[in-house]
Amino acid sequence: MVPPELRLELRQPGDVLAVRSSERRGARAAAEADACGVAARTSYLEGLAEALPLPDASVDLATCQTVLMHVADPLRVLREMRRVLRPGGLLLAVEPNNFAEKATALVTAPGLSRADRLSLLELEATCQDGKRALGQGDSSVGERLPGLFREAGLGDLHVCQSDKCAALIPPYETPAERAELRQMLAWIDGGIWLGTGGTRDQAHAWYLAGGGDPAQFERLWAIAMQEARAWKQAALARTHGGAHGVTFYLVSGRKPA
């Protein structure tokens, strides 16, 4: 839950600068700005999180959500965000612990034995290690955020956990449930693993880079696909339900005045 003092900070008037990596991402960003009621005062810059196209000490608030989990060096990005903050400025980041999320999702995963669930956690942990080793991001960076904030030179730290779950309760009547169901089924139909994500070839590369046993990958992938088929079958039959705990952290800190 966002603390009251941070809610007040986010409601302050001012111009909004959105940095995007390419123009093709502009439509989604514009739609989100409109939904938040800030479209009229939002402008867009193209750039990278590691090299923001902004001068030193030029903004009062810098924020990102599910960005640090995709970069090779999250500390470098946080230091870059700190650079553009004015003294006393606020930095906010929202990032997940996807290993914890996978563990909670397996509690209600249909058609799996205890051994299968433990095998999928082994696959998840190994793929996450491999993803980090390949410089493709850390899917559970949220757990490391407070330490990274401190290392980046930020103070007055606050750490909160998301108060929202991606719950699915048959017959999935709410807009949020229908959106969650569409997303999950799209991943399954696209051959995307309901774990770290990615296709079979991507998961295989991560697994090997994470030190996994090459002889065990096909067995583990077969269990992952079994999980996906059983999940889809139960969802379409409107028999699958669960809280689907989403482990997100909101961490804030201030640049020293």
Solvent accessible surface area in square Angstrom, and as a share of the most:
residue,aa,sasa,rsa
1,M,137,0.61
2,V,39,0.22
3,P,22,0.14
4,P,101,0.64
5,E,85,0.38
6,L,4,0.02
7,R,92,0.34
8,L,108,0.54
9,E,52,0.23
10,L,85,0.42
11,R,171,0.62
12,Q,106,0.47
13,P,120,0.75
14,G,38,0.36
15,D,129,0.67
16,V,51,0.29
17,L,80,0.40
18,A,29,0.22
19,V,52,0.30
20,R,50,0.18
21,S,63,0.41
22,S,32,0.21
23,E,121,0.54
24,R,190,0.69
25,R,122,0.45
26,G,9,0.08
27,A,84,0.65
28,R,183,0.67
29,A,29,0.22
30,A,44,0.34
31,A,63,0.48
32,E,88,0.40
33,A,10,0.08
34,D,100,0.52
35,A,90,0.69
36,C,101,0.61
37,G,62,0.60
38,V,31,0.18
39,A,45,0.35
40,A,114,0.88
41,R,91,0.33
42,T,22,0.13
43,S,55,0.35
44,Y,66,0.25
45,L,55,0.27
46,E,95,0.42
47,G,20,0.20
48,L,107,0.53
49,A,27,0.21
50,E,48,0.22
51,A,61,0.48
52,L,26,0.13
53,P,60,0.38
54,L,28,0.14
55,P,92,0.58
56,D,94,0.49
57,A,42,0.33
58,S,28,0.18
59,V,24,0.14
60,D,85,0.44
61,L,59,0.30
62,A,12,0.09
63,T,84,0.49
64,C,18,0.11
65,Q,117,0.52
66,T,45,0.26
67,V,55,0.32
68,L,0,0.00
69,M,19,0.08
70,H,109,0.49
71,V,20,0.11
72,A,74,0.57
73,D,69,0.36
74,P,10,0.06
75,L,25,0.12
76,R,133,0.48
77,V,1,0.01
78,L,0,0.00
79,R,123,0.45
80,E,25,0.11
81,M,10,0.05
82,R,71,0.26
83,R,73,0.27
84,V,1,0.01
85,L,0,0.00
86,R,101,0.37
87,P,85,0.53
88,G,29,0.28
89,G,6,0.06
90,L,4,0.02
91,L,0,0.00
92,L,8,0.04
93,A,0,0.00
94,V,30,0.17
95,E,0,0.00
96,P,1,0.01
97,N,19,0.10
98,N,31,0.16
99,F,74,0.31
100,A,30,0.23
101,E,52,0.23
102,K,10,0.04
103,A,35,0.27
104,T,60,0.35
105,A,34,0.26
106,L,4,0.02
107,V,116,0.67
108,T,55,0.32
109,A,12,0.09
110,P,34,0.21
111,G,58,0.56
112,L,18,0.09
113,S,59,0.38
114,R,180,0.66
115,A,68,0.53
116,D,27,0.14
117,R,76,0.28
118,L,109,0.54
119,S,14,0.09
120,L,0,0.00
121,L,39,0.20
122,E,86,0.38
123,L,0,0.00
124,E,0,0.00
125,A,38,0.30
126,T,18,0.11
127,C,0,0.00
128,Q,5,0.02
129,D,63,0.33
130,G,0,0.00
131,K,18,0.08
132,R,101,0.37
133,A,74,0.57
134,L,85,0.42
135,G,35,0.34
136,Q,86,0.38
137,G,4,0.04
138,D,6,0.03
139,S,2,0.01
140,S,15,0.10
141,V,0,0.00
142,G,0,0.00
143,E,98,0.44
144,R,110,0.40
145,L,0,0.00
146,P,42,0.27
147,G,46,0.45
148,L,11,0.06
149,F,0,0.00
150,R,146,0.53
151,E,101,0.45
152,A,6,0.05
153,G,33,0.31
154,L,3,0.02
155,G,18,0.18
156,D,86,0.45
157,L,45,0.22
158,H,63,0.28
159,V,78,0.45
160,C,22,0.13
161,Q,95,0.42
162,S,47,0.31
163,D,109,0.56
164,K,135,0.57
165,C,66,0.40
166,A,25,0.20
167,A,34,0.26
168,L,0,0.00
169,I,113,0.57
170,P,51,0.32
171,P,74,0.47
172,Y,5,0.02
173,E,121,0.54
174,T,66,0.39
175,P,98,0.62
176,A,60,0.47
177,E,17,0.07
178,R,109,0.40
179,A,46,0.35
180,E,44,0.20
181,L,14,0.07
182,R,154,0.56
183,Q,77,0.34
184,M,24,0.11
185,L,29,0.14
186,A,60,0.46
187,W,108,0.38
188,I,23,0.12
189,D,95,0.49
190,G,49,0.47
191,G,31,0.30
192,I,43,0.22
193,W,3,0.01
194,L,23,0.11
195,G,25,0.24
196,T,16,0.09
197,G,14,0.14
198,G,12,0.11
199,T,54,0.32
200,R,86,0.31
201,D,102,0.53
202,Q,89,0.40
203,A,0,0.00
204,H,56,0.25
205,A,49,0.38
206,W,19,0.07
207,Y,2,0.01
208,L,73,0.36
209,A,40,0.31
210,G,24,0.23
211,G,67,0.64
212,G,13,0.12
213,D,71,0.37
214,P,94,0.59
215,A,84,0.65
216,Q,63,0.28
217,F,1,0.00
218,E,95,0.43
219,R,113,0.41
220,L,0,0.00
221,W,22,0.08
222,A,58,0.45
223,I,17,0.09
224,A,1,0.01
225,M,42,0.19
226,Q,63,0.28
227,E,6,0.03
228,A,5,0.04
229,R,153,0.56
230,A,20,0.16
231,W,11,0.04
232,K,64,0.27
233,Q,135,0.60
234,A,15,0.11
235,A,0,0.00
236,L,99,0.49
237,A,63,0.49
238,R,104,0.38
239,T,98,0.57
240,H,9,0.04
241,G,28,0.27
242,G,16,0.15
243,A,65,0.50
244,H,23,0.10
245,G,20,0.19
246,V,34,0.19
247,T,17,0.10
248,F,45,0.19
249,Y,36,0.14
250,L,26,0.13
251,V,0,0.00
252,S,0,0.00
253,G,0,0.00
254,R,72,0.26
255,K,30,0.13
256,P,76,0.48
257,A,122,0.94
